[in-house]
Amino acid sequence: MNGCKEGISSLWLNIMQGVGAIPNRSERDAKLIAQDKIETALNNMKTRSLELANQTLALAMSAKKALQSGEKRNAHAYIIRRRRAIQQKDKVDNMILSLEQQVDAIENSELNNAVLKAFKDSSTAFTSWHSKTPVKDASEADTIRQELEDHLITAQEITDAASAPLNLGNVDLSELDDEEMLRELDDFEPMNKT
C-alpha cells in the first residue's frame, strides 16, 4: 500500500513540476548553490575590503612617521602603496555591490516567475472563457487580450532589467605631486590618537 502511495505521490509531483506549478529540484538546487556561492564570495570580499581599509590606515600612519623622521623617499613609497590599496578597495567595493545586486536578482526571480505564471494563467483563463462564451464585442476581447500581452511584455522587460549586471566602472585616481602628498599627510589625523 505504501508503495502505491509513493508512486502516486511521485507521479503527482512530476505532473506538477511538468506544468510549472512546482519548480523542479534541479532549479531549486541551482538557485541554492548560486546563493551559497555568492554569499561566500560576498563574505570574502567584505573581509578583503576591511583588510584594505586597515592597510590604507597603516600605510598613511607609516608615511607620516617616515616624513617626520626625514625619510621622504620612504614616505613617498608608503603613499604610493596607500593609493594602490585605495584603488584595490574601490574595486572590491564595486564587486561587492555587483554581487549584492545578483543576490537581489536571484531572490526576486521567484517573484518574477510567479507574476509571469499568473499572467500566463490569466491569459489561459481568458482564452478558455472566450472560447466558451459567445463574443458580443470582439474589439473588447481583443483589447483585453492586448492589455494582457502588454503586461507580459512589461513584466519580461522588468525581469531582464533586474537581472542585468551593474556597469560600475573603475575609479581613476589622479597622481599627486610631492607638495600635494605632503599636504595630504599633514591633513591626516589618526583616529586612534589619544
N, CA and C of each residue as an Amber inpcrd file, in Angstrom:
protein
   582
   0.8240000  -1.2030000   0.0000000   0.0000000   0.0000000   0.0000000
   0.8630000   1.2600000   0.0000000   1.9520000   1.2430000   0.8160000
   2.8300000   2.4030000   0.8610000   3.5000000   2.6430000  -0.4810000
   3.8570000   1.5490000  -1.1800000   4.4760000   1.6810000  -2.4990000
   3.5430000   2.3710000  -3.4690000   2.2610000   2.0670000  -3.3880000
   1.2620000   2.6740000  -4.2610000   1.1400000   4.1720000  -3.9780000
   1.1100000   4.5320000  -2.6700000   1.0180000   5.9470000  -2.2840000
   2.2480000   6.7120000  -2.7510000   3.4260000   6.0880000  -2.5750000
   4.6630000   6.7460000  -3.0030000   4.6740000   6.9350000  -4.5110000
   4.2090000   5.9360000  -5.2410000   4.1560000   6.0290000  -6.6980000
   3.2190000   7.1300000  -7.1510000   2.0480000   7.1960000  -6.5250000
   1.0730000   8.2420000  -6.8670000   1.6320000   9.6170000  -6.4960000
   2.2610000   9.7060000  -5.3280000   2.8470000  10.9810000  -4.9000000
   3.9360000  11.4280000  -5.8690000   4.7770000  10.4820000  -6.2620000
   5.8530000  10.7890000  -7.2050000   5.2850000  11.2260000  -8.5480000
   4.2770000  10.5440000  -9.0080000   3.6280000  10.9000000 -10.2640000
   3.0130000  12.2950000 -10.1650000   2.3400000  12.5630000  -9.0550000
   1.7160000  13.8780000  -8.8440000   2.7690000  14.9820000  -8.8540000
   3.9000000  14.7790000  -8.1530000   4.9750000  15.7790000  -8.1510000
   5.5360000  15.9940000  -9.5480000   5.7270000  14.9010000 -10.2920000
   6.2400000  15.0360000 -11.6580000   5.2800000  15.8150000 -12.5380000
   3.9880000  15.5670000 -12.3980000   2.9860000  16.2980000 -13.1820000
   3.0080000  17.7770000 -12.8010000   3.0280000  18.0570000 -11.5020000
   3.0320000  19.4610000 -11.0400000   4.2950000  20.1900000 -11.4990000
   5.4340000  19.5030000 -11.4680000   6.6620000  20.1100000 -11.9560000
   6.6060000  20.3040000 -13.4610000   6.0010000  19.3600000 -14.1480000
   5.8940000  19.4430000 -15.6030000   5.0760000  20.6190000 -16.0700000
   4.0200000  20.9530000 -15.3470000   3.1910000  22.0950000 -15.7360000
   3.6960000  23.4000000 -15.1320000   4.7590000  23.3350000 -14.3440000
   5.3550000  24.5440000 -13.7930000   4.7690000  25.0060000 -12.4880000
   3.8830000  24.2060000 -11.8850000   3.2890000  24.6030000 -10.6130000
   4.2910000  24.5080000  -9.4730000   5.2370000  23.5900000  -9.5830000
   6.2820000  23.4270000  -8.5690000   7.6190000  23.4220000  -9.3040000
   8.5670000  24.2790000  -8.8900000   9.8700000  24.2470000  -9.5590000
  10.5330000  22.8940000  -9.3130000  11.2190000  22.3710000 -10.3180000
  11.8480000  21.0750000 -10.1260000  13.0730000  21.2000000  -9.2280000
  13.5280000  20.0620000  -8.7490000  14.6150000  20.0200000  -7.7700000
  15.8840000  20.6680000  -8.3160000  16.1990000  20.4240000  -9.5970000
  17.4360000  20.9700000 -10.1410000  17.3950000  22.4980000 -10.1760000
  16.2310000  23.0910000 -10.4490000  16.1090000  24.5510000 -10.4270000
  16.3140000  25.0900000  -9.0140000  15.6860000  24.4410000  -8.0230000
  15.8500000  24.8690000  -6.6280000  17.2940000  24.6950000  -6.1890000
  17.8830000  23.5370000  -6.5380000  19.2680000  23.2780000  -6.1630000
  20.2090000  24.2870000  -6.8010000  19.9880000  24.5930000  -8.0830000
  20.8380000  25.5690000  -8.7720000  20.7440000  26.9270000  -8.1060000
  19.5370000  27.3130000  -7.7110000  19.3470000  28.6000000  -7.0340000
  20.0610000  28.6110000  -5.6880000  19.9070000  27.5310000  -4.9230000
  20.5530000  27.4610000  -3.6090000  22.0710000  27.4430000  -3.7290000
  22.5850000  26.7090000  -4.7030000  24.0380000  26.6670000  -4.9150000
  24.5540000  28.0470000  -5.3060000  23.8380000  28.7270000  -6.2070000
  24.2500000  30.0710000  -6.6290000  24.2290000  31.0360000  -5.4530000
  23.1660000  30.9910000  -4.6540000  23.0900000  31.8750000  -3.4910000
  24.2170000  31.5910000  -2.5100000  24.5300000  30.3250000  -2.3000000
  25.5970000  29.9480000  -1.3780000  26.9510000  30.4520000  -1.8790000
  27.2210000  30.2610000  -3.1660000  28.4970000  30.7150000  -3.7290000
  28.6180000  32.2320000  -3.6840000  27.5360000  32.9170000  -3.9940000
  27.5730000  34.3830000  -3.9580000  27.7700000  34.8630000  -2.5210000
  27.0980000  34.2250000  -1.5710000  27.2350000  34.6130000  -0.1600000
  28.6760000  34.3980000   0.3190000  29.2800000  33.2900000  -0.0810000
  30.6750000  33.0240000   0.2740000  31.5880000  34.0840000  -0.3270000
  31.3650000  34.3890000  -1.6020000  32.1700000  35.4160000  -2.2680000
  31.9740000  36.7750000  -1.5980000  30.7350000  37.0950000  -1.2350000
  30.4640000  38.3640000  -0.5480000  31.2240000  38.4490000   0.7740000
  31.1820000  37.3790000   1.5430000  31.9000000  37.3790000   2.8230000
  33.3940000  37.5570000   2.6100000  33.9440000  36.8770000   1.6000000
  35.3710000  37.0210000   1.3030000  35.6930000  38.4490000   0.8700000
  34.8470000  39.0280000   0.0300000  35.0730000  40.3920000  -0.4580000
  34.9680000  41.4140000   0.6830000  34.0020000  41.2080000   1.5750000
  33.8600000  42.1400000   2.6940000  35.0640000  42.0550000   3.6200000
  35.5810000  40.8450000   3.8230000  36.7870000  40.6760000   4.6360000
  37.9620000  41.3760000   3.9710000  38.0890000  41.1920000   2.6580000
  39.1920000  41.8290000   1.9260000  39.0570000  43.3550000   1.9670000
  37.8590000  43.8660000   1.8520000  37.6390000  45.3130000   1.9130000
  38.0700000  45.8730000   3.2630000  37.7270000  45.1400000   4.3250000
  38.1430000  45.5620000   5.6690000  39.6650000  45.5370000   5.8040000
  40.2980000  44.4860000   5.2730000  41.7530000  44.3890000   5.3200000
  42.3940000  45.5590000   4.5820000  41.8590000  45.9040000   3.4260000
  42.4060000  47.0140000   2.6480000  42.2030000  48.3510000   3.3520000
  41.0660000  48.5160000   4.0190000  40.8260000  49.7430000   4.7790000
  41.8610000  49.8760000   5.8990000  42.1170000  48.7790000   6.5980000
  43.1310000  48.8020000   7.6590000  44.5180000  49.0400000   7.0840000
  44.7830000  48.4530000   5.9310000  46.0820000  48.6320000   5.2910000
  46.3030000  50.0880000   4.8930000  45.2670000  50.7470000   4.3500000
  45.4280000  52.1570000   3.9620000  45.6880000  53.0260000   5.1840000
  45.0330000  52.7150000   6.2780000  45.2640000  53.4650000   7.5140000
  46.6940000  53.2600000   8.0080000  47.1550000  52.0140000   8.0130000
  48.5140000  51.7160000   8.4730000  49.5560000  52.3610000   7.5620000
  49.3270000  52.3360000   6.2510000  50.2750000  52.9490000   5.3190000
  50.3310000  54.4670000   5.5000000  49.1880000  55.0830000   5.7630000
  49.1680000  56.5310000   5.9860000  49.9470000  56.8850000   7.2470000
  49.7580000  56.0870000   8.3010000  50.4890000  56.3640000   9.5440000
  51.9840000  56.1270000   9.3520000  52.3620000  55.0910000   8.6020000
  53.7750000  54.8270000   8.3370000  54.3830000  55.9500000   7.5110000
  53.6370000  56.4610000   6.5410000  54.1280000  57.5630000   5.7190000
  54.3430000  58.8060000   6.5690000  53.4160000  59.0550000   7.4540000
  53.5360000  60.2240000   8.3300000  54.7670000  60.0860000   9.2320000
  55.0010000  58.8990000   9.8000000  56.1770000  58.6740000  10.6560000
  57.4630000  58.8310000   9.8530000  57.4790000  58.2760000   8.6320000
  58.6750000  58.3780000   7.7980000  58.9560000  59.8390000   7.4470000
  57.9100000  60.5850000   7.1570000  58.0800000  62.0030000   6.8300000
  58.5900000  62.7840000   8.0330000  58.0670000  62.4870000   9.2180000
  58.5020000  63.1740000  10.4340000  59.9570000  62.8480000  10.7740000
  60.4070000  61.6480000  10.3930000  61.7960000  61.2880000  10.6760000
  62.7230000  61.6670000   9.5230000  62.2190000  62.3880000   8.5430000
  63.0490000  62.9010000   7.4600000  63.2700000  61.9270000   6.3200000
  62.5490000  60.8300000   6.2790000  62.7100000  59.8270000   5.2180000
  61.6630000  60.0680000   4.1320000  61.9310000  61.0840000   3.3150000
  60.9680000  61.4880000   2.2980000  60.7340000  60.3770000   1.2650000
  61.7810000  59.6770000   0.8790000  61.6550000  58.6050000  -0.1170000
  60.7450000  57.4900000   0.4070000  60.9220000  57.0980000   1.6700000
  60.0660000  56.0710000   2.2570000  58.6210000  56.5650000   2.3750000
  58.4640000  57.8230000   2.7700000  57.1160000  58.3950000   2.8700000
  56.4260000  58.3600000   1.5110000  57.1730000  58.7050000   0.4710000
  56.6400000  58.6980000  -0.8840000  56.2120000  57.2630000  -1.2780000
  57.0330000  56.2740000  -0.9420000  56.7120000  54.8740000  -1.2530000
  55.4540000  54.4280000  -0.5120000  55.3240000  54.8220000   0.7590000
  54.1280000  54.4650000   1.5310000  52.8720000  55.0840000   0.9180000
  53.0000000  56.3170000   0.4640000  51.8420000  56.9960000  -0.1280000
  51.4260000  56.3040000  -1.4270000  52.4060000  55.9120000  -2.2310000
  52.0840000  55.2200000  -3.4780000  51.4040000  53.8860000  -3.1770000
  51.9060000  53.1370000  -2.1760000  51.2660000  51.8700000  -1.7980000
  49.8710000  52.1100000  -1.2540000  49.6930000  53.2050000  -0.5130000
  48.3720000  53.5440000   0.0400000  47.3770000  53.8170000  -1.0900000
  47.8250000  54.5250000  -2.1210000  46.9480000  54.8100000  -3.2560000
  46.5340000  53.5280000  -3.9670000  47.5010000  52.6060000  -4.1410000
  47.1610000  51.3170000  -4.7670000  46.1580000  50.5560000  -3.9110000
  46.3490000  50.5910000  -2.5930000  45.4130000  49.9020000  -1.6990000
  44.0220000  50.5340000  -1.7910000  43.9700000  51.8490000  -1.9090000
  42.6800000  52.5420000  -2.0530000  42.0010000  52.1200000  -3.3590000
  42.7800000  52.0410000  -4.4530000  42.2110000  51.6000000  -5.7290000
  41.6980000  50.1660000  -5.6250000  42.4660000  49.2960000  -4.9720000
  42.0270000  47.9170000  -4.7970000  40.7450000  47.8620000  -3.9740000
  40.6820000  48.6550000  -2.9120000  39.4890000  48.6710000  -2.0600000
  38.2730000  49.1370000  -2.8590000  38.4510000  50.1620000  -3.6830000
  37.3460000  50.6360000  -4.5170000  36.8560000  49.5480000  -5.4650000
  37.7860000  48.8000000  -6.0570000  37.3970000  47.7090000  -6.9580000
  36.6570000  46.6170000  -6.1930000  37.1570000  46.2720000  -5.0150000
  36.4980000  45.2460000  -4.1980000  35.1000000  45.7160000  -3.8020000
  34.9840000  46.9840000  -3.4140000  33.6710000  47.5190000  -3.0380000
  32.7000000  47.4900000  -4.2220000  33.1970000  47.7650000  -5.4300000
  32.3430000  47.6810000  -6.6240000  31.9090000  46.2390000  -6.8800000
  32.8260000  45.2880000  -6.6500000  32.4650000  43.8750000  -6.8080000
  31.4010000  43.4760000  -5.7890000  31.5250000  43.9930000  -4.5670000
  30.5270000  43.7050000  -3.5250000  29.1540000  44.2010000  -3.9770000
  29.1080000  45.4140000  -4.5130000  27.8270000  45.9560000  -4.9890000
  27.2410000  45.0870000  -6.1020000  28.0940000  44.6410000  -7.0040000
  27.6240000  43.7910000  -8.1000000  27.0890000  42.4600000  -7.5720000
  27.7920000  41.8510000  -6.6150000  27.3260000  40.5880000  -6.0420000
  26.0250000  40.7730000  -5.2740000  25.8900000  41.8820000  -4.5600000
  24.6430000  42.1430000  -3.8380000  23.4830000  42.3070000  -4.8100000
  23.7650000  42.9160000  -5.9610000  22.7270000  43.0430000  -6.9800000
  22.3100000  41.6640000  -7.4860000  23.2710000  40.7640000  -7.6580000
  22.9520000  39.4180000  -8.1090000  22.1110000  38.6720000  -7.0740000
  22.4160000  38.8670000  -5.7920000  21.6130000  38.2500000  -4.7310000
  20.1730000  38.7490000  -4.8270000  20.0160000  40.0430000  -5.0060000
  18.6710000  40.6090000  -5.1450000  17.9520000  40.0310000  -6.3640000
  18.6720000  39.9060000  -7.4730000  18.0580000  39.3710000  -8.6970000
  17.6090000  37.9290000  -8.4910000  18.4340000  37.1310000  -7.8070000
  18.0520000  35.7330000  -7.5530000  16.8330000  35.6750000  -6.6470000
  16.8260000  36.4950000  -5.5940000  15.6920000  36.4930000  -4.6740000
  14.4130000  36.9570000  -5.3610000  14.5490000  37.8940000  -6.2920000
  13.3710000  38.4010000  -6.9940000  12.9340000  37.5030000  -8.1430000
  13.7830000  36.5620000  -8.5400000  13.4380000  35.7080000  -9.6770000
  12.1950000  34.8700000  -9.3940000  12.0490000  34.3640000  -8.1690000
  10.8610000  33.5820000  -7.8390000   9.6000000  34.4370000  -7.9390000
   9.6890000  35.6680000  -7.4420000   8.5450000  36.5650000  -7.5240000
   8.2170000  36.8740000  -8.9820000   9.2510000  37.1410000  -9.7830000
   9.0250000  37.4100000 -11.2010000   8.3740000  36.2110000 -11.8860000
   8.8530000  35.0080000 -11.5620000   8.2700000  33.8040000 -12.1540000
   6.8120000  33.6400000 -11.7430000   6.5100000  33.9270000 -10.4920000
   5.1240000  33.8070000 -10.0220000   4.2230000  34.8110000 -10.7420000
   4.7160000  36.0340000 -10.9210000   3.9170000  37.0530000 -11.6140000
   3.6990000  36.6470000 -13.0680000   4.7700000  36.1900000 -13.7230000
   4.6200000  35.7880000 -15.1240000   3.6920000  34.5820000 -15.2560000
   3.7810000  33.6560000 -14.3190000   2.8820000  32.4980000 -14.3400000
   1.4400000  32.9520000 -14.1350000   1.2270000  33.9100000 -13.2360000
  -0.1270000  34.4320000 -13.0240000  -0.6590000  35.0920000 -14.2940000
   0.2060000  35.8420000 -14.9940000  -0.2180000  36.4350000 -16.2600000
  -0.5660000  35.3510000 -17.2760000   0.2670000  34.3320000 -17.3360000
   0.0160000  33.2360000 -18.2750000  -1.2870000  32.5260000 -17.9280000
  -1.4960000  32.2540000 -16.6310000  -2.7240000  31.5880000 -16.2040000
  -3.9490000  32.4380000 -16.5050000  -3.8400000  33.7450000 -16.2810000
  -4.9910000  34.6050000 -16.5750000  -5.2360000  34.6710000 -18.0770000
  -4.1740000  34.6450000 -18.8610000  -4.3420000  34.6190000 -20.3130000
  -5.0420000  33.3310000 -20.7410000  -4.6250000  32.2170000 -20.1300000
  -5.2710000  30.9280000 -20.4130000  -6.7350000  30.9680000 -19.9930000
  -6.9960000  31.5500000 -18.8430000  -8.3770000  31.6510000 -18.3670000
  -9.2160000  32.5020000 -19.3130000  -8.6420000  33.6130000 -19.7660000
  -9.3700000  34.4470000 -20.7190000  -9.6360000  33.6930000 -22.0110000
  -8.6340000  32.9590000 -22.4620000  -8.8060000  32.1840000 -23.6900000
  -9.8990000  31.1430000 -23.5150000  -9.8640000  30.4430000 -22.3860000
 -10.8740000  29.4230000 -22.1040000 -12.2530000  30.0590000 -22.0040000
 -12.3520000  31.1390000 -21.2880000 -13.6390000  31.8290000 -21.1160000
 -14.1540000  32.3190000 -22.4560000 -13.2310000  32.8700000 -23.2350000
 -13.6040000  33.4240000 -24.5310000 -14.1230000  32.3310000 -25.4730000
 -13.5340000  31.1390000 -25.3880000 -13.9770000  30.0540000 -26.2770000
 -15.3380000  29.5000000 -25.8570000 -15.6760000  29.6090000 -24.5670000
 -16.9460000  29.0740000 -24.0770000 -18.0710000  30.0970000 -24.1060000
 -17.7330000  31.3440000 -24.1570000 -18.7270000  32.4020000 -24.1030000
 -18.8720000  33.0190000 -25.4860000 -20.1190000  33.1900000 -25.9100000
 -20.2840000  33.8650000 -27.2010000 -19.7910000  35.3130000 -27.0870000
 -18.9890000  35.6950000 -28.0310000 -18.4060000  37.0330000 -28.0120000
 -19.4320000  38.0310000 -28.5340000 -19.7120000  39.0080000 -27.7000000
 -20.6660000  40.0390000 -28.0890000 -19.9540000  41.1920000 -28.7620000
 -18.7350000  41.4900000 -28.2620000 -17.9710000  42.5920000 -28.8330000
 -16.5200000  42.1200000 -28.9710000 -16.1440000  41.7540000 -30.1690000
 -14.8040000  41.2100000 -30.4130000 -13.7170000  42.2400000 -30.1330000
 -13.9930000  43.5050000 -30.3690000 -12.9600000  44.5270000 -30.1330000
 -12.6440000  44.6390000 -28.6420000 -13.6430000  44.4410000 -27.7760000
 -13.4050000  44.4760000 -26.3290000 -12.5190000  43.3010000 -25.9060000
 -12.8010000  42.1230000 -26.4460000 -11.9870000  40.9440000 -26.1330000
 -10.5630000  41.1370000 -26.6430000 -10.4100000  41.7060000 -27.8230000
  -9.0790000  41.9690000 -28.3590000  -8.3270000  42.9980000 -27.5040000
  -9.0470000  43.9810000 -27.0030000  -8.4320000  44.9900000 -26.1440000
  -7.9150000  44.3560000 -24.8570000  -8.7240000  43.5050000 -24.2570000
  -8.3120000  42.8180000 -23.0230000  -7.0950000  41.9450000 -23.2950000
  -7.1400000  41.2200000 -24.3800000  -6.0210000  40.3390000 -24.7380000
  -4.7490000  41.1710000 -24.9900000  -4.8870000  42.2870000 -25.6850000
  -3.7360000  43.1500000 -25.9650000  -3.1550000  43.7260000 -24.6670000
  -4.0310000  44.1400000 -23.7420000  -3.5610000  44.6470000 -22.4490000
  -2.8030000  43.5620000 -21.6940000  -3.3110000  42.3570000 -21.7280000
  -2.6510000  41.2390000 -21.0550000  -1.2850000  40.9760000 -21.6860000
  -1.2100000  40.9880000 -23.0100000   0.0730000  40.7940000 -23.6810000
   1.0370000  41.9330000 -23.3490000   0.5260000  43.1620000 -23.2610000
   1.3790000  44.3030000 -22.8810000   1.9430000  44.1120000 -21.4820000
   1.1190000  43.5920000 -20.5760000   1.5930000  43.3330000 -19.2060000
   2.6730000  42.2550000 -19.2050000   2.4930000  41.2330000 -20.0250000
   3.5130000  40.1820000 -20.1180000   4.8280000  40.7450000 -20.6520000
   4.7490000  41.5960000 -21.6430000   5.9620000  42.2130000 -22.2030000
   6.6260000  43.0920000 -21.1600000   5.8430000  43.8920000 -20.4440000
   6.3840000  44.7600000 -19.3900000   7.0410000  43.9390000 -18.2880000
   6.3930000  42.8690000 -17.8860000   6.9620000  42.0030000 -16.8460000
   8.2800000  41.3990000 -17.3100000   8.3580000  40.9910000 -18.5650000
   9.6090000  40.4310000 -19.0880000  10.7030000  41.4930000 -19.1400000
  10.3520000  42.7240000 -19.5240000  11.3320000  43.8130000 -19.5410000
  11.8480000  44.1100000 -18.1460000  10.9480000  44.0680000 -17.1530000
  11.3550000  44.2890000 -15.7590000  12.3020000  43.1790000 -15.3210000
  11.9730000  41.9520000 -15.6650000  12.8370000  40.8220000 -15.3150000
  14.2080000  40.9700000 -15.9670000  14.2360000  41.3220000 -17.2330000
  15.5150000  41.4980000 -17.9330000  16.3330000  42.6280000 -17.3240000
  15.6730000  43.7430000 -16.9950000  16.3880000  44.8740000 -16.4040000
  16.9200000  44.5400000 -15.0190000  16.1410000  43.7960000 -14.2430000
  16.5670000  43.4490000 -12.8860000  17.7190000  42.4610000 -12.8860000
  17.8040000  41.6470000 -13.9250000  18.8560000  40.6280000 -13.9350000
  20.1150000  41.0830000 -14.6610000  20.1130000  42.2820000 -15.2490000
  21.3110000  42.7820000 -15.9310000  22.3420000  43.2280000 -14.9000000
  23.6240000  42.9230000 -15.1130000  24.6570000  43.3110000 -14.1510000
  24.9090000  44.8140000 -14.1870000  25.3290000  45.3220000 -13.0650000
  25.6740000  46.7340000 -12.9800000  26.9620000  47.0060000 -13.7440000
  27.0450000  48.1650000 -14.3750000  28.2830000  48.6050000 -15.0080000
  28.8710000  49.6580000 -14.0870000  29.6780000  49.2020000 -13.1530000
  30.1620000  50.0940000 -12.1120000  31.4070000  50.8660000 -12.5010000
  32.1230000  50.4440000 -13.5140000  33.3070000  51.1590000 -13.9700000
  34.4070000  51.1990000 -12.9340000  35.5510000  51.6750000 -13.3430000
  36.6930000  51.7910000 -12.4310000  36.8770000  53.2290000 -12.0160000
  37.3410000  53.4480000 -10.8140000  37.6120000  54.7800000 -10.3000000
  39.0210000  55.1610000 -10.7120000  39.2070000  56.3320000 -11.3230000
  40.5200000  56.7780000 -11.7670000  41.0370000  57.8210000 -10.7820000
  42.0650000  57.4580000 -10.0580000  42.6670000  58.3870000  -9.1080000
  43.8340000  59.0750000  -9.7860000  43.8370000  60.4250000  -9.7810000
  44.9300000  61.1410000 -10.4200000  46.1480000  61.1630000  -9.5020000
  47.3040000  61.2420000 -10.1080000  48.5550000  61.2540000  -9.3510000
  48.7610000  62.6470000  -8.7370000  49.2440000  62.6840000  -7.5140000
  49.5420000  63.9270000  -6.8240000  51.0410000  64.1790000  -6.8890000
  51.4260000  65.4630000  -6.9170000  52.8560000  65.7390000  -6.8570000
  53.3040000  65.7170000  -5.3940000  54.6010000  65.9590000  -5.1440000
  55.1450000  65.8590000  -3.7920000  54.4630000  66.8100000  -2.8100000
  54.1800000  68.0380000  -3.2530000  53.5420000  69.0050000  -2.3530000
  52.1360000  68.5460000  -1.9640000  51.4120000  68.0050000  -2.9130000
  50.0700000  67.5120000  -2.6060000  50.1300000  66.3190000  -1.6610000
  51.1520000  65.4670000  -1.8370000  51.3020000  64.3210000  -0.9410000
  51.5940000  64.8010000   0.4810000  52.4480000  65.7930000   0.6070000
  52.7820000  66.3020000   1.9360000  51.5590000  66.9330000   2.5940000
  50.7730000  67.6780000   1.8160000  49.5470000  68.2570000   2.3650000
  48.5640000  67.1720000   2.7820000  48.4660000  66.1280000   1.9820000
  47.5820000  65.0140000   2.3140000  48.0010000  64.3790000   3.6370000
  49.2960000  64.2120000   3.8310000  49.7790000  63.6170000   5.0740000
  49.6130000  64.5640000   6.2560000  49.7960000  65.8530000   6.0260000
  49.6110000  66.8140000   7.1170000  48.1580000  66.8780000   7.5640000
  47.2380000  66.7020000   6.6040000  45.8050000  66.7270000   6.9510000
  45.3620000  65.4490000   7.6290000  46.1390000  64.3840000   7.4960000
  45.7500000  63.1040000   8.0740000  45.8800000  63.1500000   9.5880000
  44.8000000  62.7820000  10.2580000  44.7840000  62.6770000  11.7120000
  44.3720000  61.2700000  12.0570000  45.2440000  60.4740000  12.6490000
  44.8290000  59.1040000  13.0140000  43.6410000  59.1070000  13.9540000
  42.7440000  58.1610000  13.7390000  41.5310000  58.0830000  14.5420000
  41.8330000  57.5180000  15.9370000  42.9400000  56.8230000  16.1000000
  43.2560000  56.2060000  17.3870000  44.1170000  57.0930000  18.2650000
  44.3270000  58.3480000  17.8740000  45.1870000  59.2510000  18.6220000
  44.5320000  59.6080000  19.9660000  45.2970000  59.5220000  21.0340000
  44.7370000  59.8170000  22.3600000  45.3790000  61.0380000  22.9440000
